Amino acid sequence: MRAVSLRLSGMVSLSEGCFGCGNCVVTCRRGVLSVVNGNVEMTDFRLCELCKDCVNPCPTRVIESLLGQCNRMRYALVRARRR
């Protein structure tokens, strides 16, 4: 299990498994990924298209857990808006 954290600003970051190669950052269409202190961060999960272009270039495929968290948070927002 990878450690994924979410901040109120919508930023999602990984604290384990990422060694900061930046391959995902280069392939991100929306430019929402960045490497900070050796870990990948998504500036705002609401801007991610979930295209998964960042997954294949990731040598550890740790980015998949970040995308999974992004997807869960989007689903939670949709459900909250319906109430």
PyMOL Python script that loads the backbone (N, CA, C, O; Angstrom):
from pymol import cmd

cmd.read_pdbstr("""\
ATOM      1  N   MET A   1       0.846  -1.185   0.000  1.00  0.00           N
ATOM      2  CA  MET A   1       0.000   0.000   0.000  1.00  0.00           C
ATOM      3  C   MET A   1       0.885   1.239   0.000  1.00  0.00           C
ATOM      4  O   MET A   1       1.826   1.338   0.787  1.00  0.00           O
ATOM      5  N   ARG A   2       0.589   2.148  -0.854  1.00  0.00           N
ATOM      6  CA  ARG A   2       1.342   3.387  -0.959  1.00  0.00           C
ATOM      7  C   ARG A   2       0.699   4.451  -0.073  1.00  0.00           C
ATOM      8  O   ARG A   2      -0.521   4.490   0.085  1.00  0.00           O
ATOM      9  N   ALA A   3       1.529   5.305   0.495  1.00  0.00           N
ATOM     10  CA  ALA A   3       1.010   6.399   1.300  1.00  0.00           C
ATOM     11  C   ALA A   3       0.658   7.567   0.389  1.00  0.00           C
ATOM     12  O   ALA A   3       1.520   8.142  -0.275  1.00  0.00           O
ATOM     13  N   VAL A   4      -0.625   7.903   0.374  1.00  0.00           N
ATOM     14  CA  VAL A   4      -1.123   9.004  -0.448  1.00  0.00           C
ATOM     15  C   VAL A   4      -1.794   9.987   0.484  1.00  0.00           C
ATOM     16  O   VAL A   4      -2.598   9.591   1.328  1.00  0.00           O
ATOM     17  N   SER A   5      -1.477  11.265   0.345  1.00  0.00           N
ATOM     18  CA  SER A   5      -2.124  12.258   1.191  1.00  0.00           C
ATOM     19  C   SER A   5      -2.867  13.270   0.336  1.00  0.00           C
ATOM     20  O   SER A   5      -2.473  13.561  -0.794  1.00  0.00           O
ATOM     21  N   LEU A   6      -3.944  13.801   0.890  1.00  0.00           N
ATOM     22  CA  LEU A   6      -4.774  14.779   0.200  1.00  0.00           C
ATOM     23  C   LEU A   6      -4.889  16.010   1.082  1.00  0.00           C
ATOM     24  O   LEU A   6      -5.125  15.904   2.286  1.00  0.00           O
ATOM     25  N   ARG A   7      -4.722  17.172   0.477  1.00  0.00           N
ATOM     26  CA  ARG A   7      -4.885  18.426   1.212  1.00  0.00           C
ATOM     27  C   ARG A   7      -6.183  19.087   0.771  1.00  0.00           C
ATOM     28  O   ARG A   7      -6.710  18.772  -0.295  1.00  0.00           O
ATOM     29  N   LEU A   8      -6.697  19.998   1.582  1.00  0.00           N
ATOM     30  CA  LEU A   8      -7.955  20.675   1.276  1.00  0.00           C
ATOM     31  C   LEU A   8      -7.896  21.459  -0.028  1.00  0.00           C
ATOM     32  O   LEU A   8      -8.929  21.695  -0.656  1.00  0.00           O
ATOM     33  N   SER A   9      -6.706  21.862  -0.437  1.00  0.00           N
ATOM     34  CA  SER A   9      -6.548  22.615  -1.685  1.00  0.00           C
ATOM     35  C   SER A   9      -6.801  21.748  -2.904  1.00  0.00           C
ATOM     36  O   SER A   9      -6.918  22.262  -4.016  1.00  0.00           O
ATOM     37  N   GLY A  10      -6.887  20.433  -2.709  1.00  0.00           N
ATOM     38  CA  GLY A  10      -7.050  19.514  -3.832  1.00  0.00           C
ATOM     39  C   GLY A  10      -5.745  18.870  -4.233  1.00  0.00           C
ATOM     40  O   GLY A  10      -5.717  18.046  -5.146  1.00  0.00           O
ATOM     41  N   MET A  11      -4.647  19.235  -3.557  1.00  0.00           N
ATOM     42  CA  MET A  11      -3.350  18.661  -3.871  1.00  0.00           C
ATOM     43  C   MET A  11      -3.260  17.238  -3.327  1.00  0.00           C
ATOM     44  O   MET A  11      -3.635  16.971  -2.185  1.00  0.00           O
ATOM     45  N   VAL A  12      -2.763  16.341  -4.153  1.00  0.00           N
ATOM     46  CA  VAL A  12      -2.565  14.949  -3.756  1.00  0.00           C
ATOM     47  C   VAL A  12      -1.088  14.655  -3.919  1.00  0.00           C
ATOM     48  O   VAL A  12      -0.489  15.029  -4.927  1.00  0.00           O
ATOM     49  N   SER A  13      -0.489  13.985  -2.936  1.00  0.00           N
ATOM     50  CA  SER A  13       0.932  13.676  -3.051  1.00  0.00           C
ATOM     51  C   SER A  13       1.229  12.264  -2.564  1.00  0.00           C
ATOM     52  O   SER A  13       0.483  11.686  -1.773  1.00  0.00           O
ATOM     53  N   LEU A  14       2.333  11.731  -3.058  1.00  0.00           N
ATOM     54  CA  LEU A  14       2.817  10.405  -2.664  1.00  0.00           C
ATOM     55  C   LEU A  14       3.998  10.574  -1.730  1.00  0.00           C
ATOM     56  O   LEU A  14       4.842  11.443  -1.949  1.00  0.00           O
ATOM     57  N   SER A  15       4.071   9.760  -0.696  1.00  0.00           N
ATOM     58  CA  SER A  15       5.217   9.843   0.203  1.00  0.00           C
ATOM     59  C   SER A  15       6.068   8.574   0.177  1.00  0.00           C
ATOM     60  O   SER A  15       7.112   8.525   0.827  1.00  0.00           O
ATOM     61  N   GLU A  16       5.645   7.559  -0.554  1.00  0.00           N
ATOM     62  CA  GLU A  16       6.425   6.316  -0.631  1.00  0.00           C
ATOM     63  C   GLU A  16       6.457   5.808  -2.060  1.00  0.00           C
ATOM     64  O   GLU A  16       5.472   5.928  -2.789  1.00  0.00           O
ATOM     65  N   GLY A  17       7.577   5.245  -2.460  1.00  0.00           N
ATOM     66  CA  GLY A  17       7.679   4.569  -3.745  1.00  0.00           C
ATOM     67  C   GLY A  17       8.158   5.429  -4.893  1.00  0.00           C
ATOM     68  O   GLY A  17       8.724   4.907  -5.853  1.00  0.00           O
ATOM     69  N   CYS A  18       7.949   6.726  -4.824  1.00  0.00           N
ATOM     70  CA  CYS A  18       8.371   7.625  -5.899  1.00  0.00           C
ATOM     71  C   CYS A  18       9.805   8.063  -5.621  1.00  0.00           C
ATOM     72  O   CYS A  18      10.136   8.456  -4.502  1.00  0.00           O
ATOM     73  N   PHE A  19      10.660   7.991  -6.655  1.00  0.00           N
ATOM     74  CA  PHE A  19      12.023   8.476  -6.455  1.00  0.00           C
ATOM     75  C   PHE A  19      12.308   9.735  -7.260  1.00  0.00           C
ATOM     76  O   PHE A  19      13.464  10.133  -7.405  1.00  0.00           O
ATOM     77  N   GLY A  20      11.262  10.361  -7.782  1.00  0.00           N
ATOM     78  CA  GLY A  20      11.382  11.675  -8.382  1.00  0.00           C
ATOM     79  C   GLY A  20      12.023  11.759  -9.748  1.00  0.00           C
ATOM     80  O   GLY A  20      12.707  12.738 -10.048  1.00  0.00           O
ATOM     81  N   CYS A  21      11.818  10.752 -10.588  1.00  0.00           N
ATOM     82  CA  CYS A  21      12.435  10.767 -11.921  1.00  0.00           C
ATOM     83  C   CYS A  21      11.814  11.826 -12.830  1.00  0.00           C
ATOM     84  O   CYS A  21      12.488  12.334 -13.725  1.00  0.00           O
ATOM     85  N   GLY A  22      10.541  12.167 -12.617  1.00  0.00           N
ATOM     86  CA  GLY A  22       9.874  13.201 -13.396  1.00  0.00           C
ATOM     87  C   GLY A  22       9.267  12.735 -14.706  1.00  0.00           C
ATOM     88  O   GLY A  22       8.742  13.557 -15.458  1.00  0.00           O
ATOM     89  N   ASN A  23       9.320  11.440 -15.007  1.00  0.00           N
ATOM     90  CA  ASN A  23       8.729  10.935 -16.255  1.00  0.00           C
ATOM     91  C   ASN A  23       7.239  11.250 -16.341  1.00  0.00           C
ATOM     92  O   ASN A  23       6.743  11.595 -17.413  1.00  0.00           O
ATOM     93  N   CYS A  24       6.534  11.136 -15.249  1.00  0.00           N
ATOM     94  CA  CYS A  24       5.096  11.408 -15.241  1.00  0.00           C
ATOM     95  C   CYS A  24       4.816  12.885 -15.499  1.00  0.00           C
ATOM     96  O   CYS A  24       3.839  13.231 -16.163  1.00  0.00           O
ATOM     97  N   VAL A  25       5.665  13.738 -14.981  1.00  0.00           N
ATOM     98  CA  VAL A  25       5.498  15.184 -15.142  1.00  0.00           C
ATOM     99  C   VAL A  25       5.580  15.571 -16.614  1.00  0.00           C
ATOM    100  O   VAL A  25       4.801  16.394 -17.095  1.00  0.00           O
ATOM    101  N   VAL A  26       6.527  14.971 -17.319  1.00  0.00           N
ATOM    102  CA  VAL A  26       6.748  15.273 -18.736  1.00  0.00           C
ATOM    103  C   VAL A  26       5.555  14.850 -19.579  1.00  0.00           C
ATOM    104  O   VAL A  26       5.216  15.531 -20.547  1.00  0.00           O
ATOM    105  N   THR A  27       4.919  13.750 -19.235  1.00  0.00           N
ATOM    106  CA  THR A  27       3.831  13.221 -20.063  1.00  0.00           C
ATOM    107  C   THR A  27       2.448  13.739 -19.683  1.00  0.00           C
ATOM    108  O   THR A  27       1.484  13.473 -20.400  1.00  0.00           O
ATOM    109  N   CYS A  28       2.322  14.466 -18.584  1.00  0.00           N
ATOM    110  CA  CYS A  28       1.019  14.962 -18.138  1.00  0.00           C
ATOM    111  C   CYS A  28       0.486  16.024 -19.099  1.00  0.00           C
ATOM    112  O   CYS A  28       1.117  17.063 -19.295  1.00  0.00           O
ATOM    113  N   ARG A  29      -0.669  15.762 -19.692  1.00  0.00           N
ATOM    114  CA  ARG A  29      -1.292  16.689 -20.652  1.00  0.00           C
ATOM    115  C   ARG A  29      -1.703  18.011 -20.015  1.00  0.00           C
ATOM    116  O   ARG A  29      -1.577  19.074 -20.623  1.00  0.00           O
ATOM    117  N   ARG A  30      -2.190  17.930 -18.797  1.00  0.00           N
ATOM    118  CA  ARG A  30      -2.738  19.113 -18.128  1.00  0.00           C
ATOM    119  C   ARG A  30      -1.703  19.865 -17.295  1.00  0.00           C
ATOM    120  O   ARG A  30      -1.976  20.968 -16.822  1.00  0.00           O
ATOM    121  N   GLY A  31      -0.531  19.287 -17.115  1.00  0.00           N
ATOM    122  CA  GLY A  31       0.507  19.955 -16.330  1.00  0.00           C
ATOM    123  C   GLY A  31       0.193  20.037 -14.845  1.00  0.00           C
ATOM    124  O   GLY A  31       0.614  20.979 -14.173  1.00  0.00           O
ATOM    125  N   VAL A  32      -0.539  19.062 -14.329  1.00  0.00           N
ATOM    126  CA  VAL A  32      -0.921  19.093 -12.916  1.00  0.00           C
ATOM    127  C   VAL A  32       0.026  18.305 -12.028  1.00  0.00           C
ATOM    128  O   VAL A  32      -0.134  18.310 -10.807  1.00  0.00           O
ATOM    129  N   LEU A  33       1.011  17.626 -12.609  1.00  0.00           N
ATOM    130  CA  LEU A  33       1.971  16.855 -11.825  1.00  0.00           C
ATOM    131  C   LEU A  33       3.279  17.619 -11.685  1.00  0.00           C
ATOM    132  O   LEU A  33       3.709  18.317 -12.603  1.00  0.00           O
ATOM    133  N   SER A  34       3.899  17.475 -10.529  1.00  0.00           N
ATOM    134  CA  SER A  34       5.220  18.052 -10.311  1.00  0.00           C
ATOM    135  C   SER A  34       5.970  17.183  -9.308  1.00  0.00           C
ATOM    136  O   SER A  34       5.363  16.418  -8.559  1.00  0.00           O
ATOM    137  N   VAL A  35       7.279  17.308  -9.301  1.00  0.00           N
ATOM    138  CA  VAL A  35       8.103  16.586  -8.340  1.00  0.00           C
ATOM    139  C   VAL A  35       8.608  17.596  -7.318  1.00  0.00           C
ATOM    140  O   VAL A  35       9.271  18.572  -7.668  1.00  0.00           O
ATOM    141  N   VAL A  36       8.285  17.350  -6.051  1.00  0.00           N
ATOM    142  CA  VAL A  36       8.691  18.221  -4.955  1.00  0.00           C
ATOM    143  C   VAL A  36       9.365  17.362  -3.903  1.00  0.00           C
ATOM    144  O   VAL A  36       8.774  16.409  -3.397  1.00  0.00           O
ATOM    145  N   ASN A  37      10.592  17.697  -3.578  1.00  0.00           N
ATOM    146  CA  ASN A  37      11.365  16.950  -2.570  1.00  0.00           C
ATOM    147  C   ASN A  37      11.420  15.453  -2.875  1.00  0.00           C
ATOM    148  O   ASN A  37      11.364  14.629  -1.962  1.00  0.00           O
ATOM    149  N   GLY A  38      11.529  15.105  -4.155  1.00  0.00           N
ATOM    150  CA  GLY A  38      11.674  13.707  -4.549  1.00  0.00           C
ATOM    151  C   GLY A  38      10.391  12.913  -4.615  1.00  0.00           C
ATOM    152  O   GLY A  38      10.433  11.700  -4.820  1.00  0.00           O
ATOM    153  N   ASN A  39       9.245  13.562  -4.448  1.00  0.00           N
ATOM    154  CA  ASN A  39       7.943  12.886  -4.506  1.00  0.00           C
ATOM    155  C   ASN A  39       7.042  13.588  -5.505  1.00  0.00           C
ATOM    156  O   ASN A  39       7.114  14.806  -5.670  1.00  0.00           O
ATOM    157  N   VAL A  40       6.195  12.819  -6.169  1.00  0.00           N
ATOM    158  CA  VAL A  40       5.268  13.406  -7.137  1.00  0.00           C
ATOM    159  C   VAL A  40       4.059  13.990  -6.412  1.00  0.00           C
ATOM    160  O   VAL A  40       3.531  13.402  -5.468  1.00  0.00           O
ATOM    161  N   GLU A  41       3.637  15.163  -6.880  1.00  0.00           N
ATOM    162  CA  GLU A  41       2.442  15.805  -6.347  1.00  0.00           C
ATOM    163  C   GLU A  41       1.530  16.203  -7.503  1.00  0.00           C
ATOM    164  O   GLU A  41       1.991  16.568  -8.584  1.00  0.00           O
ATOM    165  N   MET A  42       0.238  16.125  -7.249  1.00  0.00           N
ATOM    166  CA  MET A  42      -0.753  16.597  -8.210  1.00  0.00           C
ATOM    167  C   MET A  42      -1.329  17.885  -7.619  1.00  0.00           C
ATOM    168  O   MET A  42      -1.888  17.871  -6.523  1.00  0.00           O
ATOM    169  N   THR A  43      -1.194  18.987  -8.341  1.00  0.00           N
ATOM    170  CA  THR A  43      -1.583  20.282  -7.792  1.00  0.00           C
ATOM    171  C   THR A  43      -3.062  20.371  -7.473  1.00  0.00           C
ATOM    172  O   THR A  43      -3.442  21.002  -6.487  1.00  0.00           O
ATOM    173  N   ASP A  44      -3.900  19.755  -8.284  1.00  0.00           N
ATOM    174  CA  ASP A  44      -5.342  19.760  -8.016  1.00  0.00           C
ATOM    175  C   ASP A  44      -5.965  18.554  -8.712  1.00  0.00           C
ATOM    176  O   ASP A  44      -6.004  18.496  -9.941  1.00  0.00           O
ATOM    177  N   PHE A  45      -6.449  17.597  -7.935  1.00  0.00           N
ATOM    178  CA  PHE A  45      -6.982  16.363  -8.513  1.00  0.00           C
ATOM    179  C   PHE A  45      -8.175  16.620  -9.426  1.00  0.00           C
ATOM    180  O   PHE A  45      -8.479  15.798 -10.290  1.00  0.00           O
ATOM    181  N   ARG A  46      -8.851  17.748  -9.245  1.00  0.00           N
ATOM    182  CA  ARG A  46     -10.010  18.056 -10.084  1.00  0.00           C
ATOM    183  C   ARG A  46      -9.621  18.392 -11.519  1.00  0.00           C
ATOM    184  O   ARG A  46     -10.464  18.343 -12.415  1.00  0.00           O
ATOM    185  N   LEU A  47      -8.355  18.734 -11.747  1.00  0.00           N
ATOM    186  CA  LEU A  47      -7.883  19.083 -13.087  1.00  0.00           C
ATOM    187  C   LEU A  47      -7.354  17.874 -13.861  1.00  0.00           C
ATOM    188  O   LEU A  47      -7.143  17.958 -15.071  1.00  0.00           O
ATOM    189  N   CYS A  48      -7.141  16.766 -13.180  1.00  0.00           N
ATOM    190  CA  CYS A  48      -6.627  15.553 -13.831  1.00  0.00           C
ATOM    191  C   CYS A  48      -7.706  14.935 -14.713  1.00  0.00           C
ATOM    192  O   CYS A  48      -8.845  14.768 -14.277  1.00  0.00           O
ATOM    193  N   GLU A  49      -7.352  14.596 -15.950  1.00  0.00           N
ATOM    194  CA  GLU A  49      -8.288  13.964 -16.891  1.00  0.00           C
ATOM    195  C   GLU A  49      -8.366  12.448 -16.714  1.00  0.00           C
ATOM    196  O   GLU A  49      -9.192  11.796 -17.352  1.00  0.00           O
ATOM    197  N   LEU A  50      -7.527  11.889 -15.867  1.00  0.00           N
ATOM    198  CA  LEU A  50      -7.428  10.442 -15.658  1.00  0.00           C
ATOM    199  C   LEU A  50      -7.134   9.714 -16.973  1.00  0.00           C
ATOM    200  O   LEU A  50      -7.626   8.609 -17.201  1.00  0.00           O
ATOM    201  N   CYS A  51      -6.333  10.338 -17.828  1.00  0.00           N
ATOM    202  CA  CYS A  51      -5.984   9.746 -19.122  1.00  0.00           C
ATOM    203  C   CYS A  51      -4.977   8.603 -18.963  1.00  0.00           C
ATOM    204  O   CYS A  51      -4.863   7.748 -19.842  1.00  0.00           O
ATOM    205  N   LYS A  52      -4.254   8.587 -17.851  1.00  0.00           N
ATOM    206  CA  LYS A  52      -3.263   7.567 -17.507  1.00  0.00           C
ATOM    207  C   LYS A  52      -2.031   7.567 -18.425  1.00  0.00           C
ATOM    208  O   LYS A  52      -1.314   6.569 -18.495  1.00  0.00           O
ATOM    209  N   ASP A  53      -1.787   8.667 -19.119  1.00  0.00           N
ATOM    210  CA  ASP A  53      -0.565   8.775 -19.927  1.00  0.00           C
ATOM    211  C   ASP A  53       0.685   8.744 -19.046  1.00  0.00           C
ATOM    212  O   ASP A  53       1.773   8.416 -19.520  1.00  0.00           O
ATOM    213  N   CYS A  54       0.533   9.080 -17.786  1.00  0.00           N
ATOM    214  CA  CYS A  54       1.672   9.134 -16.873  1.00  0.00           C
ATOM    215  C   CYS A  54       2.053   7.764 -16.311  1.00  0.00           C
ATOM    216  O   CYS A  54       3.128   7.621 -15.729  1.00  0.00           O
ATOM    217  N   VAL A  55       1.206   6.769 -16.470  1.00  0.00           N
ATOM    218  CA  VAL A  55       1.437   5.467 -15.835  1.00  0.00           C
ATOM    219  C   VAL A  55       2.576   4.684 -16.499  1.00  0.00           C
ATOM    220  O   VAL A  55       3.478   4.215 -15.805  1.00  0.00           O
ATOM    221  N   ASN A  56       2.551   4.538 -17.800  1.00  0.00           N
ATOM    222  CA  ASN A  56       3.573   3.731 -18.478  1.00  0.00           C
ATOM    223  C   ASN A  56       4.999   4.254 -18.318  1.00  0.00           C
ATOM    224  O   ASN A  56       5.908   3.442 -18.143  1.00  0.00           O
ATOM    225  N   PRO A  57       5.243   5.563 -18.368  1.00  0.00           N
ATOM    226  CA  PRO A  57       6.611   6.035 -18.189  1.00  0.00           C
ATOM    227  C   PRO A  57       7.129   5.903 -16.755  1.00  0.00           C
ATOM    228  O   PRO A  57       8.330   6.039 -16.521  1.00  0.00           O
ATOM    229  N   CYS A  58       6.253   5.643 -15.808  1.00  0.00           N
ATOM    230  CA  CYS A  58       6.663   5.534 -14.400  1.00  0.00           C
ATOM    231  C   CYS A  58       7.348   4.190 -14.166  1.00  0.00           C
ATOM    232  O   CYS A  58       6.710   3.144 -14.290  1.00  0.00           O
ATOM    233  N   PRO A  59       8.638   4.205 -13.830  1.00  0.00           N
ATOM    234  CA  PRO A  59       9.355   2.932 -13.657  1.00  0.00           C
ATOM    235  C   PRO A  59       8.843   2.089 -12.490  1.00  0.00           C
ATOM    236  O   PRO A  59       8.971   0.865 -12.511  1.00  0.00           O
ATOM    237  N   THR A  60       8.271   2.726 -11.480  1.00  0.00           N
ATOM    238  CA  THR A  60       7.755   1.975 -10.323  1.00  0.00           C
ATOM    239  C   THR A  60       6.246   1.819 -10.375  1.00  0.00           C
ATOM    240  O   THR A  60       5.672   1.093  -9.563  1.00  0.00           O
ATOM    241  N   ARG A  61       5.592   2.492 -11.322  1.00  0.00           N
ATOM    242  CA  ARG A  61       4.137   2.491 -11.489  1.00  0.00           C
ATOM    243  C   ARG A  61       3.415   2.955 -10.229  1.00  0.00           C
ATOM    244  O   ARG A  61       2.233   2.662 -10.045  1.00  0.00           O
ATOM    245  N   VAL A  62       4.113   3.670  -9.374  1.00  0.00           N
ATOM    246  CA  VAL A  62       3.534   4.186  -8.133  1.00  0.00           C
ATOM    247  C   VAL A  62       2.484   5.261  -8.429  1.00  0.00           C
ATOM    248  O   VAL A  62       1.614   5.526  -7.599  1.00  0.00           O
ATOM    249  N   ILE A  63       2.564   5.861  -9.578  1.00  0.00           N
ATOM    250  CA  ILE A  63       1.604   6.902  -9.972  1.00  0.00           C
ATOM    251  C   ILE A  63       0.178   6.343 -10.025  1.00  0.00           C
ATOM    252  O   ILE A  63      -0.784   7.101  -9.896  1.00  0.00           O
ATOM    253  N   GLU A  64       0.033   5.039 -10.211  1.00  0.00           N
ATOM    254  CA  GLU A  64      -1.301   4.428 -10.242  1.00  0.00           C
ATOM    255  C   GLU A  64      -2.060   4.645  -8.937  1.00  0.00           C
ATOM    256  O   GLU A  64      -3.274   4.853  -8.956  1.00  0.00           O
ATOM    257  N   SER A  65      -1.360   4.598  -7.804  1.00  0.00           N
ATOM    258  CA  SER A  65      -2.041   4.820  -6.527  1.00  0.00           C
ATOM    259  C   SER A  65      -2.486   6.272  -6.391  1.00  0.00           C
ATOM    260  O   SER A  65      -3.517   6.554  -5.780  1.00  0.00           O
ATOM    261  N   LEU A  66      -1.721   7.181  -6.952  1.00  0.00           N
ATOM    262  CA  LEU A  66      -2.112   8.593  -6.942  1.00  0.00           C
ATOM    263  C   LEU A  66      -3.364   8.804  -7.789  1.00  0.00           C
ATOM    264  O   LEU A  66      -4.274   9.526  -7.380  1.00  0.00           O
ATOM    265  N   LEU A  67      -3.416   8.183  -8.956  1.00  0.00           N
ATOM    266  CA  LEU A  67      -4.584   8.290  -9.824  1.00  0.00           C
ATOM    267  C   LEU A  67      -5.804   7.632  -9.196  1.00  0.00           C
ATOM    268  O   LEU A  67      -6.924   8.120  -9.350  1.00  0.00           O
ATOM    269  N   GLY A  68      -5.591   6.532  -8.493  1.00  0.00           N
ATOM    270  CA  GLY A  68      -6.695   5.864  -7.798  1.00  0.00           C
ATOM    271  C   GLY A  68      -7.310   6.770  -6.744  1.00  0.00           C
ATOM    272  O   GLY A  68      -8.532   6.840  -6.609  1.00  0.00           O
ATOM    273  N   GLN A  69      -6.457   7.463  -5.999  1.00  0.00           N
ATOM    274  CA  GLN A  69      -6.954   8.398  -4.985  1.00  0.00           C
ATOM    275  C   GLN A  69      -7.687   9.561  -5.652  1.00  0.00           C
ATOM    276  O   GLN A  69      -8.718  10.018  -5.156  1.00  0.00           O
ATOM    277  N   CYS A  70      -7.164  10.028  -6.754  1.00  0.00           N
ATOM    278  CA  CYS A  70      -7.799  11.103  -7.515  1.00  0.00           C
ATOM    279  C   CYS A  70      -9.206  10.690  -7.957  1.00  0.00           C
ATOM    280  O   CYS A  70     -10.156  11.462  -7.825  1.00  0.00           O
ATOM    281  N   ASN A  71      -9.329   9.491  -8.471  1.00  0.00           N
ATOM    282  CA  ASN A  71     -10.616   8.983  -8.925  1.00  0.00           C
ATOM    283  C   ASN A  71     -11.607   8.853  -7.770  1.00  0.00           C
ATOM    284  O   ASN A  71     -12.779   9.202  -7.916  1.00  0.00           O
ATOM    285  N   ARG A  72     -11.143   8.356  -6.627  1.00  0.00           N
ATOM    286  CA  ARG A  72     -12.019   8.214  -5.457  1.00  0.00           C
ATOM    287  C   ARG A  72     -12.514   9.575  -4.961  1.00  0.00           C
ATOM    288  O   ARG A  72     -13.672   9.720  -4.570  1.00  0.00           O
ATOM    289  N   MET A  73     -11.625  10.564  -4.983  1.00  0.00           N
ATOM    290  CA  MET A  73     -12.019  11.890  -4.523  1.00  0.00           C
ATOM    291  C   MET A  73     -13.020  12.532  -5.475  1.00  0.00           C
ATOM    292  O   MET A  73     -13.943  13.212  -5.026  1.00  0.00           O
ATOM    293  N   ARG A  74     -12.857  12.332  -6.768  1.00  0.00           N
ATOM    294  CA  ARG A  74     -13.823  12.868  -7.729  1.00  0.00           C
ATOM    295  C   ARG A  74     -15.193  12.240  -7.516  1.00  0.00           C
ATOM    296  O   ARG A  74     -16.210  12.932  -7.566  1.00  0.00           O
ATOM    297  N   TYR A  75     -15.224  10.943  -7.280  1.00  0.00           N
ATOM    298  CA  TYR A  75     -16.483  10.235  -7.032  1.00  0.00           C
ATOM    299  C   TYR A  75     -17.149  10.770  -5.761  1.00  0.00           C
ATOM    300  O   TYR A  75     -18.363  10.970  -5.727  1.00  0.00           O
ATOM    301  N   ALA A  76     -16.349  10.999  -4.724  1.00  0.00           N
ATOM    302  CA  ALA A  76     -16.883  11.521  -3.468  1.00  0.00           C
ATOM    303  C   ALA A  76     -17.475  12.922  -3.664  1.00  0.00           C
ATOM    304  O   ALA A  76     -18.507  13.245  -3.075  1.00  0.00           O
ATOM    305  N   LEU A  77     -16.833  13.745  -4.479  1.00  0.00           N
ATOM    306  CA  LEU A  77     -17.363  15.085  -4.758  1.00  0.00           C
ATOM    307  C   LEU A  77     -18.704  15.018  -5.481  1.00  0.00           C
ATOM    308  O   LEU A  77     -19.631  15.758  -5.154  1.00  0.00           O
ATOM    309  N   VAL A  78     -18.801  14.125  -6.467  1.00  0.00           N
ATOM    310  CA  VAL A  78     -20.050  13.976  -7.212  1.00  0.00           C
ATOM    311  C   VAL A  78     -21.165  13.533  -6.280  1.00  0.00           C
ATOM    312  O   VAL A  78     -22.271  14.070  -6.337  1.00  0.00           O
ATOM    313  N   ARG A  79     -20.888  12.565  -5.430  1.00  0.00           N
ATOM    314  CA  ARG A  79     -21.895  12.082  -4.492  1.00  0.00           C
ATOM    315  C   ARG A  79     -22.327  13.171  -3.521  1.00  0.00           C
ATOM    316  O   ARG A  79     -23.510  13.286  -3.203  1.00  0.00           O
ATOM    317  N   ALA A  80     -21.374  13.973  -3.046  1.00  0.00           N
ATOM    318  CA  ALA A  80     -21.685  15.049  -2.098  1.00  0.00           C
ATOM    319  C   ALA A  80     -22.543  16.123  -2.743  1.00  0.00           C
ATOM    320  O   ALA A  80     -23.410  16.699  -2.085  1.00  0.00           O
ATOM    321  N   ARG A  81     -22.319  16.397  -4.008  1.00  0.00           N
ATOM    322  CA  ARG A  81     -23.099  17.416  -4.708  1.00  0.00           C
ATOM    323  C   ARG A  81     -24.536  16.973  -4.958  1.00  0.00           C
ATOM    324  O   ARG A  81     -25.434  17.809  -5.067  1.00  0.00           O
ATOM    325  N   ARG A  82     -24.752  15.693  -5.046  1.00  0.00           N
ATOM    326  CA  ARG A  82     -26.095  15.167  -5.302  1.00  0.00           C
ATOM    327  C   ARG A  82     -26.973  15.208  -4.076  1.00  0.00           C
ATOM    328  O   ARG A  82     -28.197  15.127  -4.187  1.00  0.00           O
ATOM    329  N   ARG A  83     -26.378  15.331  -2.920  1.00  0.00           N
ATOM    330  CA  ARG A  83     -27.156  15.316  -1.663  1.00  0.00           C
ATOM    331  C   ARG A  83     -27.780  16.644  -1.358  1.00  0.00           C
ATOM    332  O   ARG A  83     -28.460  16.789  -0.343  1.00  0.00           O
TER     333      ARG A  83
END
""", "prot")
cmd.dss("prot")
cmd.show_as("cartoon", "prot")
cmd.util.cbc("prot")
cmd.orient("prot")
